[in-house]
Amino acid sequence: MEFRHGGFWLRFVAAIIDAIITQVGLMLIGAIVGIFIGIFMGAAGSSMQSIEMAAGGVGYAIGLIGQWLYFTIFEISGWQATPGKKVLGLKVTNMEGQQIGFAQANIRYWSKIISALILLIGFIMIAFTEKKQGLHDIFAKTLVIKDKPA
């Protein structure tokens, strides 16, 4: 089957949309949790420094876990896409165009760290590879395709 691959710029815009959604959403969740930490630790007589350290650590954990869940759950869902990709008519598939599973979504997500660490070259590859795959897509054996086959 021939696929219409999602190119660099479409994926870039989708990434911006997803970044806005995750940052705003996780910031709100972090603020709410931070308020509760402050209330409970303050009532227990903890110092402001202890409250700030606890809230910072919990905020970091919420950010890390929240981002991971956002991308992994949306990409294994029936949408096969994050909201950013969905809005632009893209979806994540395996090499045969089928829905990916939890393990494959995890490989894809965590491999993005490598794509970023090598001066973003893993992402820039999307513009130059035949199937418009980033390094993380190659590791996970995934494609980002336009929702309807050619």
Backbone bond lengths (Angstrom), bond angles and torsions (degrees), N, CA, C in turn:
res aa  C-N    CA-C-N  psi(-1)  N-CA   C-N-CA  omega(-1)  CA-C   N-CA-C  phi
1 M - - - 1.453 - - 1.526 108.88 -
2 E 1.288 116.20 137.13 1.464 122.93 179.01 1.528 109.22 -91.94
3 F 1.326 115.69 132.38 1.463 120.72 -178.85 1.521 110.16 -112.97
4 R 1.315 114.74 149.54 1.461 120.61 168.69 1.527 105.85 -93.90
5 H 1.291 116.96 110.09 1.457 122.22 -174.22 1.518 111.40 -79.68
6 G 1.322 115.33 143.18 1.460 121.21 176.13 1.515 109.14 -75.20
7 G 1.307 116.95 118.04 1.457 122.04 -176.23 1.518 113.94 -78.19
8 F 1.318 113.73 177.13 1.460 122.03 -175.36 1.526 112.68 -55.77
9 W 1.337 117.93 -51.74 1.464 120.28 -173.14 1.520 112.56 -68.50
10 L 1.333 117.47 -37.84 1.473 119.29 175.65 1.521 110.25 -61.95
11 R 1.315 115.75 -44.37 1.471 120.31 -179.36 1.525 110.88 -67.84
12 F 1.322 117.06 -34.03 1.466 121.62 178.15 1.523 110.32 -64.07
13 V 1.323 117.00 -46.48 1.471 121.16 178.26 1.536 109.99 -63.54
14 A 1.342 116.96 -41.77 1.471 120.30 177.38 1.526 110.51 -59.92
15 A 1.325 116.89 -40.11 1.468 121.08 179.10 1.530 111.04 -64.18
16 I 1.316 117.25 -37.55 1.466 120.54 177.66 1.531 110.20 -65.49
17 I 1.325 116.53 -45.01 1.475 120.60 178.40 1.529 110.10 -59.50
18 D 1.339 116.43 -46.37 1.465 120.48 179.97 1.529 111.74 -64.83
19 A 1.330 116.79 -37.28 1.472 119.88 178.53 1.523 110.43 -63.77
20 I 1.324 117.16 -42.05 1.471 120.47 178.58 1.529 109.98 -62.67
21 I 1.335 116.53 -47.18 1.465 120.66 -179.45 1.526 111.25 -61.00
22 T 1.330 116.62 -48.65 1.463 119.09 -176.27 1.523 111.43 -68.70
23 Q 1.327 117.54 -40.66 1.460 118.83 -177.93 1.520 111.77 -67.01
24 V 1.313 117.05 -44.72 1.470 119.76 178.84 1.527 109.85 -65.55
25 G 1.312 116.68 -47.63 1.464 120.85 -179.21 1.515 112.75 -61.51
26 L 1.324 116.52 -47.65 1.458 119.68 -178.28 1.532 111.64 -70.81
27 M 1.329 116.73 -30.78 1.458 119.75 176.41 1.529 110.38 -64.91
28 L 1.331 116.67 -42.34 1.464 120.29 178.00 1.529 111.35 -64.59
29 I 1.317 116.36 -45.54 1.469 120.22 178.37 1.522 110.05 -61.48
30 G 1.336 116.16 -44.79 1.465 120.55 179.17 1.515 112.33 -60.98
31 A 1.332 116.72 -40.07 1.469 120.40 179.44 1.517 111.08 -64.94
32 I 1.317 116.46 -43.34 1.464 120.59 179.69 1.529 110.63 -63.46
33 V 1.328 116.26 -46.13 1.468 120.33 179.03 1.526 109.84 -64.51
34 G 1.332 117.10 -40.08 1.465 120.97 178.26 1.513 112.41 -60.50
35 I 1.321 116.40 -39.30 1.469 120.46 177.48 1.531 110.11 -62.02
36 F 1.329 116.25 -45.82 1.467 119.79 179.53 1.528 111.72 -64.37
37 I 1.328 117.21 -40.30 1.471 120.05 177.20 1.525 109.50 -60.89
38 G 1.334 116.50 -45.44 1.465 120.56 178.77 1.510 112.84 -60.17
39 I 1.316 115.99 -43.52 1.473 120.28 -179.84 1.526 110.88 -63.54
40 F 1.351 116.18 -49.99 1.472 119.32 -175.72 1.526 112.56 -70.93
41 M 1.322 116.66 -42.22 1.466 118.70 -179.81 1.530 111.11 -72.58
42 G 1.340 115.64 -34.63 1.465 119.24 177.18 1.516 111.06 -64.90
43 A 1.334 115.46 -40.95 1.468 119.80 178.37 1.524 111.31 -65.62
44 A 1.338 115.57 -27.73 1.466 119.64 -179.95 1.526 111.39 -84.75
45 G 1.339 117.23 -0.82 1.457 120.67 176.49 1.518 114.13 86.58
46 S 1.316 118.48 18.39 1.466 121.28 179.59 1.520 110.36 -72.47
47 S 1.319 115.62 152.47 1.463 120.55 178.31 1.525 109.89 -73.70
48 M 1.312 115.45 160.63 1.465 120.49 178.68 1.527 110.23 -61.46
49 Q 1.325 116.98 -37.49 1.463 120.43 179.44 1.532 110.35 -63.15
50 S 1.314 118.35 -41.61 1.463 121.94 178.17 1.524 111.39 -65.30
51 I 1.314 116.26 -40.34 1.469 121.02 178.65 1.529 109.67 -63.67
52 E 1.340 116.99 -45.81 1.466 120.85 179.92 1.525 111.29 -63.01
53 M 1.334 117.59 -41.09 1.464 120.71 179.26 1.526 110.92 -65.04
54 A 1.313 116.51 -43.21 1.461 120.59 179.70 1.524 110.75 -64.99
55 A 1.318 116.44 -44.98 1.462 120.40 -179.90 1.529 110.57 -64.63
56 G 1.321 117.37 -39.52 1.464 120.90 177.80 1.516 112.23 -63.48
57 G 1.322 116.65 -43.98 1.466 120.91 178.79 1.512 112.23 -64.71
58 V 1.316 115.87 -43.03 1.467 120.09 178.33 1.525 109.89 -66.93
59 G 1.329 117.00 -39.74 1.465 120.74 177.87 1.521 111.70 -61.12
60 Y 1.317 116.81 -42.18 1.463 121.33 177.61 1.534 109.97 -61.99
61 A 1.327 117.08 -45.71 1.466 121.29 179.70 1.524 111.33 -62.80
62 I 1.326 116.88 -41.60 1.469 120.84 178.18 1.523 109.88 -61.43
63 G 1.327 117.39 -43.40 1.457 121.50 179.15 1.516 112.22 -61.88
64 L 1.323 116.38 -47.78 1.464 121.32 -178.52 1.525 111.39 -64.43
65 I 1.310 116.53 -51.12 1.468 121.08 -178.52 1.527 110.83 -68.95
66 G 1.334 116.69 -39.81 1.467 120.69 -179.26 1.518 112.35 -62.15
67 Q 1.332 116.90 -46.10 1.474 120.37 178.06 1.519 110.31 -61.70
68 W 1.323 116.76 -46.82 1.464 121.28 -179.06 1.533 110.54 -58.92
69 L 1.328 116.53 -48.24 1.469 119.61 -179.89 1.522 112.21 -64.62
70 Y 1.318 117.32 -41.66 1.465 122.07 -179.94 1.528 110.23 -54.82
71 F 1.322 116.89 -55.87 1.461 120.31 -176.49 1.527 111.67 -69.59
72 T 1.304 117.43 -44.16 1.461 120.46 -176.64 1.528 111.71 -66.34
73 I 1.301 117.80 -48.96 1.468 120.59 -176.70 1.525 111.54 -66.65
74 F 1.330 117.63 -44.70 1.461 118.80 179.44 1.534 111.64 -63.56
75 E 1.328 117.35 -39.15 1.462 118.99 -176.67 1.527 113.63 -74.61
76 I 1.330 118.00 -21.52 1.470 119.54 175.67 1.526 111.68 -95.81
77 S 1.326 116.42 -5.28 1.466 120.81 -179.50 1.527 110.80 -74.63
78 G 1.303 116.31 176.57 1.457 121.67 175.93 1.522 112.95 -60.81
79 W 1.312 117.10 -25.16 1.467 121.24 176.01 1.525 111.26 -67.32
80 Q 1.325 115.72 -34.36 1.468 123.30 -174.10 1.530 110.71 58.84
81 A 1.299 116.79 29.04 1.453 120.63 -175.94 1.516 110.21 -163.02
82 T 1.322 114.89 151.12 1.455 119.94 169.37 1.524 107.40 -73.40
83 P 1.333 118.19 165.15 1.464 118.60 177.11 1.533 113.47 -55.34
84 G 1.322 117.77 -37.49 1.459 120.37 177.84 1.517 112.46 -61.63
85 K 1.315 116.36 -44.65 1.469 120.32 177.64 1.530 110.46 -68.20
86 K 1.315 117.33 -40.95 1.462 121.79 -178.30 1.531 110.67 -59.80
87 V 1.327 116.86 -45.73 1.465 121.55 -179.71 1.533 110.61 -58.23
88 L 1.323 116.68 -34.02 1.466 121.05 -177.17 1.532 112.81 -95.07
89 G 1.337 116.89 8.46 1.460 120.53 176.13 1.511 114.12 73.31
90 L 1.326 117.23 31.88 1.459 121.85 179.02 1.516 110.10 -111.85
91 K 1.333 116.44 156.43 1.458 120.40 171.72 1.516 109.80 -148.62
92 V 1.326 115.21 156.66 1.462 122.59 -179.61 1.515 108.27 -98.82
93 T 1.337 116.08 129.38 1.461 120.94 -179.35 1.526 110.08 -134.52
94 N 1.332 114.72 171.26 1.452 118.46 168.97 1.531 107.71 -79.61
95 M 1.294 117.78 -173.97 1.472 120.93 -175.13 1.527 112.67 -68.46
96 E 1.329 117.10 -17.20 1.469 121.58 178.74 1.526 112.43 -97.41
97 G 1.312 117.15 2.08 1.462 121.05 179.46 1.511 113.90 87.24
98 Q 1.334 117.58 12.21 1.458 122.38 -179.48 1.535 110.66 -95.76
99 Q 1.312 115.18 162.57 1.459 122.04 178.70 1.523 110.54 -60.85
100 I 1.330 116.39 141.76 1.463 120.33 178.25 1.524 109.96 -89.96
101 G 1.316 115.40 160.07 1.455 121.42 178.76 1.518 111.40 -102.16
102 F 1.322 115.17 -178.13 1.460 123.10 -175.78 1.530 111.94 -59.94
103 A 1.320 117.55 -45.21 1.471 120.61 -178.40 1.522 110.80 -63.17
104 Q 1.316 116.67 -45.80 1.461 121.06 -179.00 1.538 110.82 -65.05
105 A 1.327 116.93 -39.45 1.465 120.69 177.74 1.534 110.80 -64.22
106 N 1.334 116.59 -36.70 1.466 120.72 177.97 1.514 111.82 -67.94
107 I 1.322 116.89 -43.60 1.467 119.92 177.48 1.525 108.96 -59.24
108 R 1.328 116.37 -44.32 1.467 121.52 -179.65 1.526 110.64 -62.02
109 Y 1.337 116.54 -47.30 1.468 120.19 -177.69 1.530 111.67 -62.94
110 W 1.322 116.99 -54.06 1.460 120.19 -174.34 1.532 112.19 -70.58
111 S 1.325 117.86 -25.17 1.462 121.09 176.53 1.524 111.83 -69.97
112 K 1.308 117.34 -19.66 1.465 120.11 177.18 1.529 111.06 -62.08
113 I 1.322 117.00 -24.38 1.470 120.03 176.55 1.527 109.10 -62.53
114 I 1.330 116.39 -43.63 1.463 120.51 178.47 1.529 109.72 -65.30
115 S 1.337 116.50 -43.75 1.468 120.39 178.12 1.529 111.05 -56.36
116 A 1.319 117.06 -36.59 1.461 121.55 -179.17 1.533 112.08 -79.28
117 L 1.324 116.89 -40.81 1.462 120.71 -174.94 1.524 113.57 -65.19
118 I 1.304 117.24 -27.50 1.462 119.36 -179.85 1.527 110.19 -92.14
119 L 1.339 114.42 52.05 1.462 123.31 176.50 1.531 112.48 58.25
120 L 1.322 116.25 34.76 1.464 124.21 178.56 1.532 113.41 66.30
121 I 1.326 116.71 9.11 1.471 120.05 -178.89 1.523 110.85 -60.40
122 G 1.339 117.31 -33.91 1.457 120.77 178.20 1.520 112.83 -60.41
123 F 1.331 116.97 -29.21 1.464 121.45 176.38 1.527 111.22 -85.85
124 I 1.318 116.69 -39.49 1.466 121.32 -179.84 1.527 111.00 -61.86
125 M 1.333 116.62 -29.25 1.474 121.63 178.23 1.529 112.36 -53.77
126 I 1.329 116.46 -28.22 1.466 121.15 -179.02 1.529 110.46 -54.53
127 A 1.317 116.74 -37.60 1.468 121.17 -177.68 1.528 112.59 -70.86
128 F 1.331 117.47 -19.59 1.461 119.60 -170.00 1.530 115.61 -118.55
129 T 1.322 118.39 -11.53 1.468 119.15 -178.92 1.526 110.43 -87.37
130 E 1.310 115.63 152.42 1.465 121.86 -175.51 1.527 112.60 -56.80
131 K 1.335 116.32 -43.75 1.461 120.66 -177.97 1.519 112.25 -98.05
132 K 1.326 116.50 16.50 1.470 123.05 178.31 1.528 111.65 55.18
133 Q 1.344 115.04 44.30 1.460 120.78 -179.38 1.521 111.17 -100.27
134 G 1.322 115.21 137.49 1.449 120.70 169.03 1.518 108.05 -84.25
135 L 1.323 116.43 170.84 1.457 120.42 -179.97 1.527 110.83 -57.57
136 H 1.336 116.82 -39.28 1.461 121.22 179.35 1.534 111.24 -64.84
137 D 1.335 117.72 -33.50 1.468 121.13 176.08 1.529 110.41 -68.59
138 I 1.314 116.12 -39.40 1.467 120.17 179.38 1.520 109.62 -65.33
139 F 1.343 117.64 -45.39 1.465 120.70 177.62 1.522 111.72 -58.97
140 A 1.338 116.52 -43.26 1.469 121.28 -175.36 1.529 112.75 -86.90
141 K 1.325 117.03 -7.02 1.470 121.97 -176.21 1.526 110.60 57.91
142 T 1.348 114.47 52.91 1.461 121.20 179.89 1.522 110.48 -123.92
143 L 1.317 114.16 161.49 1.460 122.68 173.98 1.523 108.19 -126.83
144 V 1.319 115.97 151.68 1.457 120.93 168.51 1.520 104.12 -112.95
145 I 1.334 114.91 115.45 1.461 119.48 -174.42 1.512 110.99 -121.67
146 K 1.320 115.11 160.66 1.456 119.85 172.75 1.520 106.80 -72.32
147 D 1.309 116.75 143.44 1.455 122.93 -167.44 1.519 115.23 -56.07
148 K 1.297 119.27 -29.36 1.472 121.59 -179.41 1.523 109.49 -110.43
149 P 1.359 118.77 131.63 1.462 119.77 179.16 1.537 111.84 -63.86
150 A 1.323 114.99 153.98 1.479 120.34 179.62 1.527 110.80 -67.80
